[in-house]
Amino acid sequence: MVTSEEYNQLAQRCARLAIACSVPSIAGALTLLALDYLAQSDRVSQQSAAQPQQHQIALDTSAGFGD
């Protein structure tokens, strides 16, 4: 699985290439790709932050019931 940091690095590379590109259509496509990578980075970051909380909730709700 690609990490949030890896998506950020990919986004930075695309942004640098877009800035250096002299063909407007390619620069635009690279910019959109960079934005997509940033969105993916955010999703992965949110998912990894939410997973431990879900685990903790599952453990907390089952503890102590039926005593």
trRosetta pair geometry for C-beta under 8 A, 3 or more apart (Angstrom, degrees):
i j d omega theta_ij theta_ji phi_ij phi_ji
1 44 7.7 157 160 -134 108 120
2 6 4.9 -122 -170 85 86 133
2 7 6.0 98 138 -53 118 88
2 40 7.5 12 93 146 129 126
2 44 7.0 -98 95 -89 77 158
3 6 4.7 101 55 4 77 102
3 7 7.2 -139 98 -2 44 84
3 44 6.6 158 -167 146 32 145
4 7 5.8 -55 -153 36 33 111
4 8 6.5 36 149 -20 65 105
4 41 4.6 90 -157 -162 71 76
4 42 7.6 93 -136 -63 108 19
4 44 4.5 -168 -72 92 78 112
4 45 4.2 71 -105 -64 148 88
4 48 7.1 -107 -26 18 119 136
5 8 5.5 -51 -150 34 35 115
5 9 6.5 37 151 -21 65 102
5 41 7.7 108 -50 -138 15 112
6 9 5.6 -50 -149 34 34 113
6 10 6.5 36 151 -18 64 103
7 10 5.6 -53 -149 37 34 113
7 11 6.3 38 152 -22 65 104
7 37 4.9 180 -174 -178 81 81
7 38 7.2 154 143 -89 105 22
7 40 4.7 -149 -137 94 144 102
7 41 3.5 -167 94 -72 125 86
7 44 6.4 152 -3 20 142 138
8 11 5.6 -53 -149 35 32 114
8 12 6.5 34 153 -20 65 104
8 37 7.4 161 -83 140 20 105
8 38 7.2 62 -106 -107 61 65
8 41 5.0 89 -54 -119 74 154
9 12 5.7 -52 -150 34 32 112
9 13 6.5 34 152 -20 64 104
10 13 5.7 -53 -150 34 33 112
10 14 6.4 31 154 -17 66 106
10 34 7.9 -171 124 -118 69 58
10 37 4.5 -144 96 -143 106 149
11 14 5.8 -56 -148 38 31 110
11 15 6.3 32 154 -20 65 107
11 34 4.5 94 -158 -160 70 72
11 35 7.5 105 -138 -57 110 17
11 37 3.8 -165 -69 92 86 120
11 38 4.7 88 -118 -55 156 78
11 41 6.7 -68 -17 -18 135 135
12 15 5.7 -54 -146 36 31 112
12 16 6.4 31 156 -19 65 104
12 34 7.6 113 -49 -139 15 110
13 16 5.9 -55 -150 36 30 109
13 17 6.4 27 153 -15 64 108
14 17 5.7 -57 -147 40 32 111
14 18 6.2 36 153 -23 66 106
14 30 4.8 -174 -174 -176 85 83
14 31 7.4 166 142 -84 103 21
14 33 4.7 -139 -147 95 151 104
14 34 3.7 -165 92 -70 118 87
14 37 6.4 149 13 8 139 139
15 18 5.6 -51 -146 34 31 114
15 19 6.5 32 155 -20 63 103
15 30 7.4 167 -82 141 23 100
15 31 7.0 66 -110 -113 64 61
15 34 4.4 98 -57 -129 79 158
16 19 5.8 -53 -151 34 31 111
16 20 6.4 20 155 -10 64 112
17 20 5.8 -64 -146 44 31 106
17 21 6.0 42 154 -39 67 107
17 30 5.1 -128 94 -155 103 151
18 21 5.6 -48 -143 19 29 117
18 26 7.9 -164 -117 125 64 69
18 27 4.6 101 -161 -158 73 68
18 28 7.7 120 -143 -48 113 14
18 30 3.7 -168 -74 96 92 118
18 31 4.6 112 -143 -58 159 75
18 34 6.5 -85 -10 -15 138 134
19 27 7.6 110 -59 -143 16 110
21 26 5.1 -130 -178 100 146 106
21 27 4.1 -173 81 -76 119 85
21 30 6.3 140 -5 14 148 146
22 27 7.8 154 22 -45 4 122
23 26 4.2 51 87 20 111 113
23 27 6.4 170 82 -16 54 87
24 27 5.5 -57 -140 39 31 113
24 28 6.2 33 160 -21 66 106
25 28 5.8 -52 -149 35 29 113
25 29 6.5 30 152 -18 63 105
26 29 5.6 -52 -147 36 34 112
26 30 6.3 34 154 -18 66 105
27 30 5.8 -55 -148 38 30 111
27 31 6.4 34 152 -22 63 105
28 31 5.6 -53 -148 33 32 113
28 32 6.5 31 154 -16 65 104
29 32 5.8 -53 -150 37 32 111
29 33 6.3 34 151 -20 64 106
30 33 5.5 -52 -146 37 34 114
30 34 6.4 39 152 -23 65 102
31 34 5.6 -50 -150 32 32 113
31 35 6.6 31 151 -17 63 104
32 35 5.6 -53 -149 36 34 112
32 36 6.4 37 151 -21 65 104
33 36 5.5 -51 -148 35 33 114
33 37 6.4 35 152 -19 65 103
34 37 5.7 -53 -150 35 32 111
34 38 6.6 33 150 -19 64 103
35 38 5.6 -51 -150 34 34 113
35 39 6.5 36 151 -19 65 103
36 39 5.6 -52 -151 35 34 112
36 40 6.4 35 150 -19 65 104
37 40 5.5 -51 -147 36 34 113
37 41 6.3 41 151 -24 64 103
38 41 5.5 -49 -149 32 33 116
38 42 6.6 35 152 -19 63 102
39 42 5.7 -53 -152 34 33 112
39 43 6.5 33 151 -19 65 104
40 43 5.7 -53 -148 36 34 111
40 44 6.3 31 155 -16 67 106
41 44 6.0 -57 -147 38 28 108
41 45 6.2 30 154 -20 64 110
42 45 5.6 -56 -146 37 29 114
42 46 6.3 27 157 -17 65 107
43 46 5.9 -57 -147 38 29 108
43 47 6.2 28 155 -19 65 108
44 47 5.7 -55 -145 37 30 112
44 48 6.3 24 159 -15 65 108
45 48 6.1 -58 -145 39 26 105
45 49 6.3 24 155 -17 62 110
46 49 5.7 -58 -146 39 31 110
46 50 6.1 26 157 -18 66 111
47 50 5.8 -60 -144 38 28 108
47 51 6.4 39 158 -35 64 102
48 51 5.9 -39 -144 17 32 117
49 52 7.5 -62 -171 31 31 98
49 53 7.4 20 145 -8 62 115
50 53 5.6 -67 -157 42 43 113
50 54 6.1 43 152 -23 77 106
51 54 5.8 -55 -146 34 32 110
51 55 6.5 33 156 -18 64 105
52 55 5.5 -53 -149 37 36 115
52 56 6.2 37 153 -21 68 105
53 56 5.6 -53 -147 36 32 112
53 57 6.3 33 154 -20 65 104
54 57 5.7 -51 -146 35 32 111
54 58 6.4 33 154 -19 64 105
55 58 5.8 -57 -151 36 30 111
55 59 6.4 25 154 -15 65 107
56 59 5.8 -57 -149 38 32 109
56 60 6.1 29 155 -19 67 110
57 60 5.7 -56 -142 39 30 110
57 61 6.1 25 162 -19 66 109
58 61 6.3 -55 -141 35 25 106
58 62 6.7 11 164 -8 60 112
59 62 6.5 -70 -151 41 26 101
59 63 6.3 29 157 -30 65 112
60 63 5.9 -57 -146 26 29 113
61 65 7.7 12 156 -30 56 129
62 65 6.3 -83 -159 21 38 118
64 67 5.8 -55 -167 -2 56 128
